[in-house]
Amino acid sequence: MSWVNRYVYERPTTPQVHQERVPMPDETCAGCAGTDVRRYPVATHMGPRMVVKCQDCMQVVRIERPGPADAWPPFRPVTMDWDASPAESVTRFLLGASADSTEEASSDE
Ligand SMILES: [Zn+2]
């Protein structure tokens, strides 16, 4: 996928736009044992994320950083997947491990 695809969008062909919630057939909810688990983009306090969520009880199964194929957020910055600069890495280290940095560290492995 070229970086151009992050910036060029076709005009919607439907009268209303909607977000498809992609079914995750191999996932099971830990809260209600439901199997209607879906993945879709969300905007959170940590920034744009992909959530895998039970559609029966709305329990979050997991939150992931969006990959290039997710096309989220719209107009995704070209530098979004770059590693942080050494100065930014030190700043994040000195500020301590937050929930967001823990999530990012585990998802980058
Ligand atoms: Zn559930």
Backbone and ligand atoms as CSV (ligand in chain L), in Angstrom:
chain,resi,resn,atom,element,x,y,z
A,1,MET,N,N,0.854,-1.192,0.000
A,1,MET,CA,C,0.000,0.000,0.000
A,1,MET,C,C,0.886,1.236,0.000
A,2,SER,N,N,0.640,2.077,-0.946
A,2,SER,CA,C,1.420,3.306,-1.069
A,2,SER,C,C,0.953,4.344,-0.044
A,3,TRP,N,N,1.838,5.275,0.315
A,3,TRP,CA,C,1.465,6.324,1.272
A,3,TRP,C,C,0.382,7.226,0.684
A,4,VAL,N,N,0.274,7.247,-0.647
A,4,VAL,CA,C,-0.735,8.095,-1.287
A,4,VAL,C,C,-2.139,7.657,-0.880
A,5,ASN,N,N,-2.302,6.335,-0.632
A,5,ASN,CA,C,-3.616,5.821,-0.243
A,5,ASN,C,C,-4.080,6.396,1.095
A,6,ARG,N,N,-3.131,6.954,1.867
A,6,ARG,CA,C,-3.513,7.551,3.140
A,6,ARG,C,C,-4.139,8.929,2.955
A,7,TYR,N,N,-3.977,9.500,1.766
A,7,TYR,CA,C,-4.431,10.874,1.565
A,7,TYR,C,C,-5.486,11.026,0.493
A,8,VAL,N,N,-5.638,10.029,-0.367
A,8,VAL,CA,C,-6.598,10.126,-1.466
A,8,VAL,C,C,-7.777,9.219,-1.146
A,9,TYR,N,N,-8.934,9.812,-0.992
A,9,TYR,CA,C,-10.151,9.050,-0.720
A,9,TYR,C,C,-11.161,9.338,-1.821
A,10,GLU,N,N,-11.872,8.302,-2.248
A,10,GLU,CA,C,-12.911,8.504,-3.245
A,10,GLU,C,C,-14.146,9.092,-2.577
A,11,ARG,N,N,-14.957,9.768,-3.393
A,11,ARG,CA,C,-16.210,10.319,-2.883
A,11,ARG,C,C,-17.115,9.158,-2.465
A,12,PRO,N,N,-17.767,9.247,-1.301
A,12,PRO,CA,C,-18.657,8.156,-0.886
A,12,PRO,C,C,-19.776,7.946,-1.902
A,13,THR,N,N,-20.089,6.685,-2.162
A,13,THR,CA,C,-21.137,6.354,-3.136
A,13,THR,C,C,-22.482,6.090,-2.463
A,14,THR,N,N,-22.489,6.022,-1.135
A,14,THR,CA,C,-23.722,5.771,-0.400
A,14,THR,C,C,-24.203,7.078,0.232
A,15,PRO,N,N,-25.521,7.220,0.442
A,15,PRO,CA,C,-26.020,8.468,1.033
A,15,PRO,C,C,-25.497,8.714,2.443
A,16,GLN,N,N,-25.219,7.656,3.179
A,16,GLN,CA,C,-24.694,7.812,4.526
A,16,GLN,C,C,-23.417,6.993,4.651
A,17,VAL,N,N,-22.449,7.524,5.355
A,17,VAL,CA,C,-21.223,6.768,5.597
A,17,VAL,C,C,-21.380,6.012,6.909
A,18,HIS,N,N,-20.712,4.867,6.990
A,18,HIS,CA,C,-20.772,4.065,8.194
A,18,HIS,C,C,-19.448,3.332,8.369
A,19,GLN,N,N,-19.195,2.870,9.565
A,19,GLN,CA,C,-17.984,2.122,9.857
A,19,GLN,C,C,-18.334,0.649,10.000
A,20,GLU,N,N,-17.694,-0.189,9.210
A,20,GLU,CA,C,-17.928,-1.621,9.320
A,20,GLU,C,C,-17.188,-2.165,10.542
A,21,ARG,N,N,-17.869,-2.963,11.325
A,21,ARG,CA,C,-17.251,-3.647,12.467
A,21,ARG,C,C,-16.939,-5.071,12.017
A,22,VAL,N,N,-15.657,-5.332,11.818
A,22,VAL,CA,C,-15.233,-6.596,11.213
A,22,VAL,C,C,-15.344,-7.725,12.230
A,23,PRO,N,N,-16.104,-8.786,11.932
A,23,PRO,CA,C,-16.219,-9.914,12.858
A,23,PRO,C,C,-14.877,-10.615,13.053
A,24,MET,N,N,-14.619,-11.026,14.299
A,24,MET,CA,C,-13.411,-11.772,14.639
A,24,MET,C,C,-13.854,-13.162,15.081
A,25,PRO,N,N,-13.970,-14.115,14.139
A,25,PRO,CA,C,-14.578,-15.415,14.468
A,25,PRO,C,C,-13.773,-16.242,15.470
A,26,ASP,N,N,-12.473,-15.980,15.589
A,26,ASP,CA,C,-11.656,-16.784,16.501
A,26,ASP,C,C,-11.616,-16.222,17.915
A,27,GLU,N,N,-12.274,-15.074,18.144
A,27,GLU,CA,C,-12.227,-14.430,19.450
A,27,GLU,C,C,-13.458,-14.804,20.268
A,28,THR,N,N,-13.272,-14.880,21.577
A,28,THR,CA,C,-14.365,-15.136,22.505
A,28,THR,C,C,-14.272,-14.123,23.641
A,29,CYS,N,N,-15.412,-13.597,24.061
A,29,CYS,CA,C,-15.443,-12.616,25.138
A,29,CYS,C,C,-15.167,-13.305,26.478
A,30,ALA,N,N,-14.263,-12.709,27.271
A,30,ALA,CA,C,-13.969,-13.263,28.588
A,30,ALA,C,C,-15.060,-12.917,29.593
A,31,GLY,N,N,-15.854,-11.879,29.312
A,31,GLY,CA,C,-16.876,-11.444,30.250
A,31,GLY,C,C,-18.152,-12.251,30.174
A,32,CYS,N,N,-18.633,-12.495,28.939
A,32,CYS,CA,C,-19.931,-13.168,28.793
A,32,CYS,C,C,-19.832,-14.421,27.916
A,33,ALA,N,N,-18.625,-14.783,27.503
A,33,ALA,CA,C,-18.406,-15.956,26.645
A,33,ALA,C,C,-19.104,-15.811,25.302
A,34,GLY,N,N,-19.453,-14.577,24.935
A,34,GLY,CA,C,-20.086,-14.338,23.636
A,34,GLY,C,C,-19.087,-14.495,22.501
A,35,THR,N,N,-19.611,-14.809,21.321
A,35,THR,CA,C,-18.742,-15.007,20.166
A,35,THR,C,C,-18.886,-13.886,19.141
A,36,ASP,N,N,-19.777,-12.915,19.399
A,36,ASP,CA,C,-19.922,-11.785,18.474
A,36,ASP,C,C,-18.901,-10.706,18.842
A,37,VAL,N,N,-17.641,-10.982,18.496
A,37,VAL,CA,C,-16.544,-10.069,18.797
A,37,VAL,C,C,-16.122,-9.411,17.487
A,38,ARG,N,N,-16.028,-8.072,17.515
A,38,ARG,CA,C,-15.706,-7.341,16.283
A,38,ARG,C,C,-14.586,-6.339,16.513
A,39,ARG,N,N,-13.894,-6.015,15.409
A,39,ARG,CA,C,-12.748,-5.107,15.450
A,39,ARG,C,C,-13.077,-3.874,14.624
A,40,TYR,N,N,-12.792,-2.683,15.180
A,40,TYR,CA,C,-13.080,-1.444,14.462
A,40,TYR,C,C,-12.283,-0.300,15.070
A,41,PRO,N,N,-12.132,0.795,14.299
A,41,PRO,CA,C,-11.334,1.921,14.793
A,41,PRO,C,C,-12.092,2.752,15.820
A,42,VAL,N,N,-11.353,3.284,16.783
A,42,VAL,CA,C,-11.914,4.188,17.784
A,42,VAL,C,C,-10.925,5.324,18.009
A,43,ALA,N,N,-11.442,6.448,18.492
A,43,ALA,CA,C,-10.604,7.577,18.901
A,43,ALA,C,C,-10.592,7.594,20.417
A,44,THR,N,N,-9.416,7.427,21.026
A,44,THR,CA,C,-9.322,7.370,22.478
A,44,THR,C,C,-8.411,8.485,22.984
A,45,HIS,N,N,-8.289,8.593,24.304
A,45,HIS,CA,C,-7.385,9.578,24.897
A,45,HIS,C,C,-5.931,9.246,24.569
A,46,MET,N,N,-5.653,8.016,24.135
A,46,MET,CA,C,-4.293,7.616,23.764
A,46,MET,C,C,-4.021,7.892,22.288
A,47,GLY,N,N,-5.043,8.333,21.572
A,47,GLY,CA,C,-4.907,8.550,20.142
A,47,GLY,C,C,-5.726,7.529,19.378
A,48,PRO,N,N,-5.554,7.468,18.069
A,48,PRO,CA,C,-6.323,6.509,17.273
A,48,PRO,C,C,-5.912,5.079,17.599
A,49,ARG,N,N,-6.895,4.227,17.825
A,49,ARG,CA,C,-6.625,2.827,18.148
A,49,ARG,C,C,-7.650,1.937,17.450
A,50,MET,N,N,-7.303,0.648,17.349
A,50,MET,CA,C,-8.247,-0.367,16.879
A,50,MET,C,C,-8.692,-1.147,18.108
A,51,VAL,N,N,-9.999,-1.304,18.272
A,51,VAL,CA,C,-10.521,-2.016,19.426
A,51,VAL,C,C,-11.151,-3.326,18.965
A,52,VAL,N,N,-10.917,-4.365,19.744
A,52,VAL,CA,C,-11.597,-5.646,19.556
A,52,VAL,C,C,-12.554,-5.761,20.734
A,53,LYS,N,N,-13.861,-5.751,20.424
A,53,LYS,CA,C,-14.843,-5.574,21.486
A,53,LYS,C,C,-16.010,-6.539,21.311
A,54,CYS,N,N,-16.498,-7.052,22.438
A,54,CYS,CA,C,-17.674,-7.916,22.431
A,54,CYS,C,C,-18.898,-7.067,22.121
A,55,GLN,N,N,-19.717,-7.499,21.171
A,55,GLN,CA,C,-20.888,-6.723,20.785
A,55,GLN,C,C,-22.107,-7.047,21.645
A,56,ASP,N,N,-22.004,-8.075,22.490
A,56,ASP,CA,C,-23.109,-8.418,23.371
A,56,ASP,C,C,-23.051,-7.620,24.666
A,57,CYS,N,N,-21.862,-7.536,25.289
A,57,CYS,CA,C,-21.734,-6.840,26.572
A,57,CYS,C,C,-20.795,-5.641,26.478
A,58,MET,N,N,-20.214,-5.372,25.288
A,58,MET,CA,C,-19.337,-4.237,25.028
A,58,MET,C,C,-18.037,-4.272,25.839
A,59,GLN,N,N,-17.642,-5.437,26.315
A,59,GLN,CA,C,-16.357,-5.547,27.008
A,59,GLN,C,C,-15.234,-5.493,25.974
A,60,VAL,N,N,-14.198,-4.743,26.311
A,60,VAL,CA,C,-13.051,-4.622,25.418
A,60,VAL,C,C,-12.186,-5.866,25.573
A,61,VAL,N,N,-12.000,-6.593,24.475
A,61,VAL,CA,C,-11.119,-7.758,24.489
A,61,VAL,C,C,-9.671,-7.303,24.426
A,62,ARG,N,N,-9.394,-6.354,23.516
A,62,ARG,CA,C,-8.051,-5.779,23.461
A,62,ARG,C,C,-8.071,-4.515,22.614
A,63,ILE,N,N,-7.066,-3.671,22.840
A,63,ILE,CA,C,-6.891,-2.436,22.087
A,63,ILE,C,C,-5.531,-2.517,21.414
A,64,GLU,N,N,-5.497,-2.204,20.105
A,64,GLU,CA,C,-4.257,-2.321,19.337
A,64,GLU,C,C,-3.932,-0.986,18.692
A,65,ARG,N,N,-2.644,-0.783,18.401
A,65,ARG,CA,C,-2.266,0.357,17.578
A,65,ARG,C,C,-2.649,0.033,16.132
A,66,PRO,N,N,-3.216,1.001,15.410
A,66,PRO,CA,C,-3.608,0.724,14.024
A,66,PRO,C,C,-2.382,0.543,13.136
A,67,GLY,N,N,-2.455,-0.439,12.261
A,67,GLY,CA,C,-1.403,-0.658,11.289
A,67,GLY,C,C,-1.695,0.106,10.006
A,68,PRO,N,N,-0.746,0.137,9.089
A,68,PRO,CA,C,-0.970,0.856,7.826
A,68,PRO,C,C,-2.181,0.335,7.057
A,69,ALA,N,N,-2.471,-0.951,7.138
A,69,ALA,CA,C,-3.601,-1.510,6.397
A,69,ALA,C,C,-4.942,-1.103,7.005
A,70,ASP,N,N,-4.940,-0.596,8.241
A,70,ASP,CA,C,-6.198,-0.211,8.880
A,70,ASP,C,C,-6.733,1.119,8.366
A,71,ALA,N,N,-5.891,1.922,7.706
A,71,ALA,CA,C,-6.317,3.229,7.186
A,71,ALA,C,C,-6.979,4.064,8.280
A,72,TRP,N,N,-6.430,4.023,9.446
A,72,TRP,CA,C,-6.948,4.786,10.583
A,72,TRP,C,C,-5.777,5.395,11.332
A,73,PRO,N,N,-5.752,6.651,11.609
A,73,PRO,CA,C,-6.790,7.642,11.337
A,73,PRO,C,C,-6.785,8.067,9.875
A,74,PRO,N,N,-7.864,8.731,9.423
A,74,PRO,CA,C,-7.835,9.292,8.073
A,74,PRO,C,C,-6.682,10.284,7.971
A,75,PHE,N,N,-6.088,10.394,6.813
A,75,PHE,CA,C,-4.956,11.275,6.599
A,75,PHE,C,C,-3.830,10.940,7.584
A,76,ARG,N,N,-3.597,9.650,7.722
A,76,ARG,CA,C,-2.590,9.126,8.639
A,76,ARG,C,C,-1.220,9.709,8.300
A,77,PRO,N,N,-0.511,10.285,9.285
A,77,PRO,CA,C,0.798,10.864,9.005
A,77,PRO,C,C,1.788,9.814,8.497
A,78,VAL,N,N,2.605,10.198,7.554
A,78,VAL,CA,C,3.594,9.283,7.001
A,78,VAL,C,C,4.564,8.827,8.094
A,79,THR,N,N,4.841,9.693,9.063
A,79,THR,CA,C,5.815,9.380,10.116
A,79,THR,C,C,5.202,8.615,11.285
A,80,MET,N,N,3.937,8.258,11.211
A,80,MET,CA,C,3.265,7.649,12.364
A,80,MET,C,C,3.920,6.337,12.793
A,81,ASP,N,N,4.460,5.570,11.854
A,81,ASP,CA,C,5.047,4.275,12.198
A,81,ASP,C,C,6.550,4.356,12.450
A,82,TRP,N,N,7.106,5.564,12.386
A,82,TRP,CA,C,8.527,5.688,12.637
A,82,TRP,C,C,8.803,5.532,14.132
A,83,ASP,N,N,10.011,5.077,14.455
A,83,ASP,CA,C,10.424,5.019,15.850
A,83,ASP,C,C,10.582,6.444,16.372
A,84,ALA,N,N,10.370,6.603,17.669
A,84,ALA,CA,C,10.546,7.917,18.273
A,84,ALA,C,C,12.027,8.302,18.230
A,85,SER,N,N,12.287,9.617,18.166
A,85,SER,CA,C,13.663,10.089,18.184
A,85,SER,C,C,14.288,9.751,19.536
A,86,PRO,N,N,15.622,9.721,19.630
A,86,PRO,CA,C,16.249,9.462,20.937
A,86,PRO,C,C,15.775,10.431,22.015
A,87,ALA,N,N,15.608,11.705,21.674
A,87,ALA,CA,C,15.147,12.678,22.671
A,87,ALA,C,C,13.736,12.339,23.142
A,88,GLU,N,N,12.861,11.984,22.223
A,88,GLU,CA,C,11.492,11.640,22.598
A,88,GLU,C,C,11.462,10.344,23.401
A,89,SER,N,N,12.335,9.392,23.040
A,89,SER,CA,C,12.385,8.139,23.791
A,89,SER,C,C,12.801,8.387,25.231
A,90,VAL,N,N,13.796,9.266,25.442
A,90,VAL,CA,C,14.255,9.583,26.794
A,90,VAL,C,C,13.148,10.278,27.562
A,91,THR,N,N,12.450,11.205,26.909
A,91,THR,CA,C,11.355,11.911,27.577
A,91,THR,C,C,10.286,10.929,28.039
A,92,ARG,N,N,9.935,9.988,27.168
A,92,ARG,CA,C,8.923,8.998,27.555
A,92,ARG,C,C,9.416,8.150,28.715
A,93,PHE,N,N,10.724,7.811,28.701
A,93,PHE,CA,C,11.276,7.003,29.784
A,93,PHE,C,C,11.236,7.777,31.095
A,94,LEU,N,N,11.628,9.080,31.061
A,94,LEU,CA,C,11.678,9.877,32.277
A,94,LEU,C,C,10.286,10.143,32.837
A,95,LEU,N,N,9.288,10.195,31.987
A,95,LEU,CA,C,7.927,10.435,32.440
A,95,LEU,C,C,7.328,9.185,33.070
A,96,GLY,N,N,8.008,8.056,32.943
A,96,GLY,CA,C,7.518,6.827,33.549
A,96,GLY,C,C,6.623,6.061,32.608
A,97,ALA,N,N,6.396,4.848,32.959
A,97,ALA,CA,C,5.581,3.969,32.117
A,97,ALA,C,C,4.119,4.228,32.417
A,98,SER,N,N,3.390,4.711,31.421
A,98,SER,CA,C,1.950,4.873,31.555
A,98,SER,C,C,1.275,3.665,30.916
A,99,ALA,N,N,-0.031,3.619,31.025
A,99,ALA,CA,C,-0.764,2.503,30.410
A,99,ALA,C,C,-0.562,2.493,28.906
A,100,ASP,N,N,-0.474,3.707,28.323
A,100,ASP,CA,C,-0.321,3.792,26.871
A,100,ASP,C,C,1.042,3.258,26.445
A,101,SER,N,N,2.110,3.657,27.171
A,101,SER,CA,C,3.439,3.202,26.759
A,101,SER,C,C,3.593,1.708,26.976
A,102,THR,N,N,2.937,1.170,28.003
A,102,THR,CA,C,2.976,-0.267,28.216
A,102,THR,C,C,2.312,-0.989,27.063
A,103,GLU,N,N,1.171,-0.440,26.634
A,103,GLU,CA,C,0.442,-1.054,25.528
A,103,GLU,C,C,1.267,-0.988,24.246
A,104,GLU,N,N,1.938,0.176,24.022
A,104,GLU,CA,C,2.726,0.330,22.816
A,104,GLU,C,C,3.926,-0.607,22.826
A,105,ALA,N,N,4.549,-0.759,24.006
A,105,ALA,CA,C,5.729,-1.628,24.077
A,105,ALA,C,C,5.344,-3.072,23.792
A,106,SER,N,N,4.185,-3.487,24.299
A,106,SER,CA,C,3.807,-4.879,24.090
A,106,SER,C,C,3.360,-5.128,22.652
A,107,SER,N,N,2.776,-4.108,21.994
A,107,SER,CA,C,2.275,-4.328,20.647
A,107,SER,C,C,3.395,-4.254,19.606
A,108,ASP,N,N,4.546,-3.656,19.966
A,108,ASP,CA,C,5.636,-3.528,19.007
A,108,ASP,C,C,6.482,-4.792,18.925
A,109,GLU,N,N,6.279,-5.711,19.845
A,109,GLU,CA,C,7.113,-6.908,19.858
A,109,GLU,C,C,6.716,-7.870,18.767
L,1,ZN,ZN,ZN,-19.181,-10.134,26.148
